[in-house]
Amino acid sequence: MPQVRGANIKVVGKSGQISLGKNYAGKALRVEHRRDGVIVLTAVAVIPESQLWTTEEPHRSRIKRGLAWAAATTPAETDVDALVAQSSKAVSRVRDRRR
């Protein structure tokens, strides 16, 4: 049986609303209506549609491969100057194509 941290009696107002307190302000809650009249509120995390790609299969396998690569690859210090030079070359190639 789930542990209960506290129990209160809330009265539903004329507008059909209840106040749960400031600690729930701005949170997303799932409302579950059970057949016996019980209503269960569960705090949830909502994933915007623009970020659903992180849970879809093709991307999930790519993430797994990337994590496997990172685990198998020895970390090395980055030569920042070389990285900036490489980046600058790529930017200038893109600019040249646009002209």
Backbone hydrogen bonds in HBPLUS format (Angstrom, degrees):
<---DONOR---> <-ACCEPTOR-->    atom                        ^
c    i                          cat <-CA-CA->   ^        H-A-AA   ^      H-
h    n   atom  resd res      DA  || num        DHA   H-A  angle D-A-AA Bond
n    s   type  num  typ     dist DA aas  dist angle  dist       angle   num
A0013-GLY N   A0017-GLN O   2.94 MM   4  5.47 169.7  1.95 159.3 156.4     1
A0016-GLY N   A0013-GLY O   2.92 MM   3  5.29 162.0  1.96 114.3 119.6     2
A0024-TYR N   A0021-GLY O   3.18 MM   3  5.93 165.1  2.20 119.4 124.0     3
A0025-ALA N   A0022-LYS O   3.07 MM   3  5.00 162.5  2.10 105.5 111.0     4
A0027-LYS N   A0024-TYR O   3.12 MM   3  5.45 166.7  2.13 132.0 132.5     5
A0044-VAL N   A0028-ALA O   3.00 MM  16  5.68 168.0  2.02 146.4 147.1     6
A0030-ARG N   A0042-THR O   2.73 MM  12  5.08 165.6  1.75 148.3 151.4     7
A0042-THR N   A0030-ARG O   2.98 MM  12  5.08 154.0  2.05 140.0 148.3     8
A0032-GLU N   A0040-VAL O   2.84 MM   8  4.99 159.6  1.88 148.1 154.4     9
A0040-VAL N   A0032-GLU O   2.85 MM   8  4.99 161.8  1.88 145.4 150.9    10
A0034-ARG N   A0038-VAL O   2.84 MM   4  5.22 173.1  1.85 171.5 170.4    11
A0037-GLY N   A0034-ARG O   3.04 MM   3  5.57 157.5  2.09 121.4 123.1    12
A0051-GLN N   A0048-PRO O   2.86 MM   3  5.50 159.9  1.90 120.2 127.0    13
A0052-LEU N   A0049-GLU O   3.18 MM   3  5.12 169.2  2.20 106.3 109.5    14
A0054-THR N   A0051-GLN O   3.31 MM   3  6.21 168.4  2.33 122.0 124.0    15
A0055-THR N   A0052-LEU O   2.91 MM   3  5.62 167.5  1.93 125.5 129.7    16
A0056-GLU N   A0053-TRP O   3.39 MM   3  5.24 153.8  2.47  97.8 105.0    17
A0060-ARG N   A0056-GLU O   2.98 MM   4  6.02 150.5  2.07 150.9 159.5    18
A0060-ARG N   A0057-GLU O   3.00 MM   3  4.92 113.8  2.45  96.0 113.1    19
A0061-SER N   A0057-GLU O   3.07 MM   4  6.27 160.0  2.11 167.4 168.0    20
A0062-ARG N   A0058-PRO O   3.35 MM   4  6.56 150.2  2.45 134.2 142.1    21
A0063-ILE N   A0059-HIS O   2.87 MM   4  6.15 152.1  1.95 149.9 157.6    22
A0064-LYS N   A0060-ARG O   2.96 MM   4  6.25 155.9  2.01 145.6 152.1    23
A0065-ARG N   A0061-SER O   2.94 MM   4  6.19 158.6  1.99 146.5 151.9    24
A0066-GLY N   A0062-ARG O   2.93 MM   4  6.15 154.3  2.00 144.1 151.4    25
A0067-LEU N   A0063-ILE O   2.88 MM   4  6.16 155.9  1.94 151.3 157.8    26
A0068-ALA N   A0064-LYS O   2.90 MM   4  6.13 154.5  1.96 148.2 155.5    27
A0069-TRP N   A0065-ARG O   2.88 MM   4  6.11 157.5  1.93 147.4 153.6    28
A0070-ALA N   A0066-GLY O   2.91 MM   4  6.15 158.7  1.95 146.8 152.6    29
A0071-ALA N   A0067-LEU O   2.94 MM   4  6.15 148.7  2.03 143.1 151.5    30
A0072-ALA N   A0068-ALA O   3.01 MM   4  6.22 145.4  2.14 145.1 154.1    31
A0073-THR N   A0069-TRP O   2.90 MM   4  5.92 127.4  2.18 146.8 160.1    32
A0083-LEU N   A0079-ASP O   3.03 MM   4  6.31 154.8  2.10 151.6 159.6    33
A0084-VAL N   A0080-VAL O   2.89 MM   4  6.13 158.6  1.94 154.9 159.6    34
A0085-ALA N   A0081-ASP O   2.97 MM   4  6.18 159.4  2.01 146.5 152.5    35
A0086-GLN N   A0082-ALA O   2.90 MM   4  6.08 158.5  1.95 146.6 152.4    36
A0087-SER N   A0083-LEU O   2.91 MM   4  6.09 156.4  1.97 145.3 152.1    37
A0088-SER N   A0084-VAL O   2.84 MM   4  6.02 157.1  1.89 150.0 156.2    38
A0089-LYS N   A0085-ALA O   3.06 MM   4  6.31 151.9  2.14 145.8 152.5    39
A0090-ALA N   A0086-GLN O   3.14 MM   4  6.42 156.5  2.20 145.6 151.5    40
A0091-VAL N   A0087-SER O   3.00 MM   4  6.28 156.7  2.06 151.7 157.8    41
A0092-SER N   A0088-SER O   3.00 MM   4  6.20 158.7  2.05 146.4 152.0    42
A0093-ARG N   A0089-LYS O   2.97 MM   4  6.21 147.9  2.08 145.6 154.3    43
A0094-VAL N   A0090-ALA O   3.15 MM   4  6.39 154.1  2.22 144.4 150.5    44
A0095-ARG N   A0091-VAL O   3.00 MM   4  6.28 159.2  2.04 149.1 154.9    45
A0096-ASP N   A0092-SER O   2.92 MM   4  6.08 152.7  2.00 143.3 150.5    46
A0097-ARG N   A0093-ARG O   3.08 MM   4  6.33 149.8  2.18 143.6 150.7    47
A0098-ARG N   A0094-VAL O   3.21 MM   4  6.47 141.2  2.37 143.6 153.4    48
A0098-ARG N   A0095-ARG O   3.20 MM   3  5.19 128.0  2.49  94.8 108.0    49
A0099-ARG N   A0096-ASP O   3.35 MM   3  5.46 145.9  2.47  98.7 107.9    50
